[in-house]
Amino acid sequence: MIWAAVASALVVLVLLIVFILQNQELVQVKFFGLEGAVSLGVSLFIAAVGGGVLVAMAGAARIIQLRAAAHRHRVLAGRKR
């Protein structure tokens, strides 16, 4: 199962590299007063990584919330005995 995950990750990585190499046109990027020219593929990659980080942060917050609730439940169940 691990080999299948590694192989699929490598395929996705190769496709991502091909995408970035095929989209080398420079685009103007502005962000909070900063301005610059970056290739289209790289700018889309940065945006996708940023989105992934936001999703990971939301998932981590939810896991922490669920663990805290489970801990409270265990503590309350232990006191009832």
Backbone as numpy.savetxt, mean C-alpha at the origin, in Angstrom:
# Nx Ny Nz CAx CAy CAz Cx Cy Cz
2.85 -23.30 -2.04 2.03 -22.10 -2.04 2.90 -20.84 -2.04
3.99 -20.90 -1.28 4.88 -19.74 -1.24 5.52 -19.50 -2.60
5.88 -20.58 -3.29 6.49 -20.42 -4.62 5.52 -19.78 -5.59
4.25 -20.11 -5.50 3.25 -19.50 -6.37 3.13 -18.01 -6.09
3.19 -17.63 -4.82 3.12 -16.21 -4.46 4.35 -15.47 -4.96
5.53 -16.08 -4.81 6.76 -15.44 -5.28 6.75 -15.30 -6.81
6.32 -16.35 -7.49 6.27 -16.30 -8.95 5.28 -15.24 -9.44
4.12 -15.17 -8.82 3.14 -14.16 -9.24 3.64 -12.75 -8.91
4.34 -12.59 -7.80 4.90 -11.27 -7.45 5.96 -10.87 -8.47
6.76 -11.81 -8.93 7.77 -11.51 -9.94 7.12 -11.12 -11.27
6.06 -11.80 -11.63 5.34 -11.45 -12.87 4.79 -10.03 -12.77
4.19 -9.71 -11.64 3.65 -8.35 -11.44 4.77 -7.33 -11.48
5.90 -7.64 -10.88 7.04 -6.73 -10.89 7.55 -6.49 -12.30
7.66 -7.53 -13.09 8.10 -7.38 -14.49 7.10 -6.52 -15.26
5.80 -6.77 -15.07 4.79 -5.96 -15.76 4.87 -4.50 -15.33
5.14 -4.26 -14.07 5.28 -2.89 -13.57 6.49 -2.21 -14.18
7.60 -2.92 -14.29 8.80 -2.35 -14.92 8.53 -2.02 -16.38
7.86 -2.91 -17.08 7.51 -2.66 -18.48 6.60 -1.43 -18.59
5.63 -1.31 -17.70 4.73 -0.16 -17.70 5.50 1.14 -17.51
6.41 1.16 -16.55 7.18 2.38 -16.28 8.08 2.71 -17.47
8.70 1.70 -18.07 9.59 1.95 -19.21 8.83 2.44 -20.44
7.57 2.01 -20.60 6.79 2.44 -21.76 6.14 3.80 -21.56
6.15 4.33 -20.36 5.52 5.63 -20.08 6.56 6.61 -19.56
7.52 6.96 -20.42 8.62 7.83 -20.04 8.37 9.30 -20.36
7.18 9.65 -20.88 6.90 11.05 -21.19 6.90 11.86 -19.89
7.51 13.03 -19.93 7.55 13.87 -18.74 6.21 14.57 -18.56
5.76 14.61 -17.33 4.53 15.32 -16.98 4.84 16.31 -15.87
4.13 17.42 -15.86 4.30 18.44 -14.84 3.48 18.04 -13.61
4.13 17.98 -12.45 3.46 17.58 -11.21 3.55 18.72 -10.21
2.41 19.05 -9.60 2.37 20.09 -8.57 1.77 19.48 -7.32
2.42 19.74 -6.16 1.93 19.19 -4.90 2.29 20.15 -3.78
1.29 20.77 -3.17 1.48 21.69 -2.05 2.56 22.73 -2.33
2.50 23.34 -3.47 3.46 24.39 -3.80 4.74 23.88 -4.44
5.01 22.60 -4.34 6.18 22.03 -5.01 5.81 21.73 -6.45
6.76 21.89 -7.33 6.47 21.67 -8.75 7.69 21.02 -9.39
7.43 20.11 -10.30 8.53 19.45 -10.99 8.04 18.61 -12.15
8.99 18.10 -12.90 8.68 17.24 -14.04 9.15 15.83 -13.72
8.24 14.87 -13.85 8.53 13.47 -13.56 7.95 12.64 -14.70
8.53 11.49 -14.95 7.96 10.64 -16.00 6.59 10.12 -15.55
5.73 9.92 -16.50 4.35 9.51 -16.22 4.31 8.19 -15.46
5.10 7.21 -15.88 5.10 5.91 -15.21 5.52 6.01 -13.76
6.53 6.80 -13.49 7.02 6.95 -12.11 5.98 7.68 -11.27
5.35 8.71 -11.83 4.35 9.45 -11.06 3.13 8.57 -10.73
2.71 7.74 -11.66 1.61 6.82 -11.38 2.01 5.76 -10.36
3.26 5.31 -10.43 3.76 4.34 -9.45 3.77 4.95 -8.05
4.23 6.19 -7.94 4.25 6.87 -6.65 2.83 7.02 -6.11
1.89 7.37 -6.97 0.50 7.50 -6.54 -0.06 6.16 -6.07
0.27 5.08 -6.76 -0.22 3.76 -6.37 0.38 3.33 -5.04
1.67 3.59 -4.83 2.30 3.25 -3.56 1.67 4.07 -2.43
1.41 5.35 -2.69 0.75 6.19 -1.69 -0.62 5.64 -1.32
-1.38 5.20 -2.31 -2.68 4.59 -2.04 -2.55 3.31 -1.24
-1.55 2.50 -1.57 -1.31 1.27 -0.82 -0.95 1.55 0.63
-0.16 2.59 0.85 0.21 2.96 2.22 -1.02 3.39 3.01
-1.90 4.16 2.37 -3.14 4.57 3.05 -4.01 3.37 3.41
-4.13 2.42 2.51 -4.92 1.21 2.78 -4.28 0.40 3.91
-2.95 0.29 3.89 -2.26 -0.45 4.95 -2.45 0.22 6.31
-2.41 1.55 6.33 -2.62 2.28 7.59 -4.03 2.07 8.11
-5.01 2.11 7.22 -6.39 1.88 7.65 -6.57 0.44 8.15
-5.97 -0.52 7.48 -6.05 -1.91 7.91 -5.37 -2.13 9.25
-4.21 -1.49 9.44 -3.50 -1.62 10.71 -4.32 -1.00 11.84
-4.94 0.14 11.58 -5.77 0.77 12.60 -6.95 -0.13 12.98
-7.54 -0.77 12.00 -8.67 -1.67 12.27 -8.22 -2.90 13.06
-7.06 -3.45 12.72 -6.55 -4.61 13.46 -6.26 -4.23 14.91
-5.66 -3.07 15.12 -5.40 -2.61 16.48 -6.70 -2.43 17.24
-7.70 -1.88 16.57 -9.02 -1.69 17.19 -9.63 -3.03 17.58
-9.58 -4.02 16.70 -10.14 -5.33 16.99 -9.37 -6.05 18.10
-8.05 -5.91 18.12 -7.26 -6.54 19.18 -7.59 -5.92 20.53
-7.77 -4.60 20.56 -8.12 -3.94 21.82 -9.49 -4.41 22.30
-10.44 -4.55 21.39 -11.77 -5.02 21.77 -11.71 -6.46 22.27
-10.91 -7.31 21.63 -10.78 -8.70 22.08 -10.11 -8.76 23.44
-9.13 -7.89 23.67 -8.46 -7.85 24.97 -9.45 -7.44 26.06
-10.24 -6.41 25.78 -11.25 -5.98 26.75 -12.24 -7.10 27.04
-12.64 -7.82 26.00 -13.58 -8.92 26.16 -12.97 -10.03 27.04
-11.69 -10.36 26.82 -11.03 -11.38 27.63 -10.91 -10.93 29.08
-10.60 -9.67 29.30 -10.47 -9.16 30.67 -11.81 -9.20 31.40
-12.87 -8.79 30.69 -14.19 -8.82 31.31 -14.66 -10.24 31.57
-14.35 -11.16 30.65 -14.73 -12.56 30.85 -13.96 -13.16 32.02
-12.73 -12.77 32.21 -11.94 -13.27 33.33 -12.44 -12.76 34.67
-12.99 -11.56 34.70 -13.51 -11.00 35.96 -14.84 -11.64 36.36
-15.59 -12.14 35.39 -16.89 -12.72 35.68 -16.80 -14.09 36.32
-15.65 -14.72 36.25 -15.48 -16.09 36.79 -15.49 -16.10 38.24
